[in-house]
Amino acid sequence: MKRTARSTRTTRGQGMTEYIIIVALIAIGTIGVTTKFGDNVRVLFGMAADATAGASNVANGGSRGNAAGPQTRKTIGTFAQNN
């Protein structure tokens, strides 16, 4: 009986470890994709916001997408300097 209880506890711990590894890989992937495609997504959201507002100049990313550029290009170093 003791052997079965120990085996069950080990299996549960193993399952939890696997979930933690999966969540960590998803987080790392999300950070990588955001870093790689962040500017493109920002421009697309700017275009969508301008189109929703009725602006006719949406072909180049719109005014909101271009205005947000300097705000989104921050690193940990620049964040520490500004705060």
Legacy VTK file of the C-alpha trace (Angstrom):
# vtk DataFile Version 3.0
C-alpha trace
ASCII
DATASET POLYDATA
POINTS 83 float
0.000 0.000 0.000
2.821 2.396 0.840
4.437 1.670 -2.466
1.271 2.566 -4.400
0.803 5.853 -2.526
4.407 6.853 -3.179
4.068 5.974 -6.859
0.908 8.077 -7.179
2.581 11.042 -5.500
5.591 10.769 -7.827
3.320 10.578 -10.868
1.437 13.695 -9.764
4.699 15.560 -9.246
5.895 14.474 -12.666
2.667 15.698 -14.278
2.977 19.073 -12.553
6.580 19.389 -13.733
5.521 18.664 -17.303
2.823 21.349 -17.128
5.332 23.868 -15.776
7.735 23.078 -18.626
4.947 23.476 -21.201
3.845 26.819 -19.718
7.463 28.034 -19.681
7.937 27.064 -23.341
4.714 28.852 -24.299
5.862 31.971 -22.420
9.273 31.913 -24.120
7.612 31.452 -27.516
5.219 34.327 -26.856
8.074 36.629 -25.872
10.007 35.648 -29.000
7.053 36.213 -31.328
6.238 39.546 -29.691
9.842 40.664 -30.054
10.006 39.577 -33.692
6.617 40.835 -34.886
5.808 43.567 -32.338
6.243 46.472 -34.755
4.081 44.811 -37.410
1.300 44.152 -34.922
1.518 47.749 -33.669
1.118 49.067 -37.222
-1.800 46.722 -37.922
-3.608 47.832 -34.770
-2.938 51.462 -35.718
-4.438 50.848 -39.150
-7.473 49.164 -37.604
-7.953 52.025 -35.136
-7.720 54.644 -37.877
-10.069 52.711 -40.151
-12.565 52.382 -37.317
-12.312 56.125 -36.660
-13.067 56.807 -40.325
-9.645 58.074 -41.386
-8.784 57.806 -45.055
-4.979 57.575 -44.581
-4.751 53.964 -43.467
-2.385 52.608 -46.124
0.867 53.452 -44.293
-0.049 52.195 -40.863
-2.139 55.129 -39.842
-1.334 57.963 -37.506
-1.805 56.002 -34.292
0.542 53.234 -35.399
3.306 55.681 -36.286
2.810 57.773 -33.149
3.153 54.710 -30.926
6.518 53.732 -32.408
8.833 55.479 -29.937
6.683 54.350 -27.020
7.001 50.670 -27.871
10.731 50.532 -28.568
11.830 50.336 -24.963
14.274 47.943 -23.422
14.967 47.135 -19.815
17.833 49.628 -19.879
15.731 52.524 -21.177
12.933 51.639 -18.790
15.329 51.862 -15.860
16.656 55.231 -17.076
13.202 56.755 -17.518
11.775 55.601 -14.197
LINES 1 84
83 0 1 2 3 4 5 6 7 8 9 10 11 12 13 14 15 16 17 18 19 20 21 22 23 24 25 26 27 28 29 30 31 32 33 34 35 36 37 38 39 40 41 42 43 44 45 46 47 48 49 50 51 52 53 54 55 56 57 58 59 60 61 62 63 64 65 66 67 68 69 70 71 72 73 74 75 76 77 78 79 80 81 82
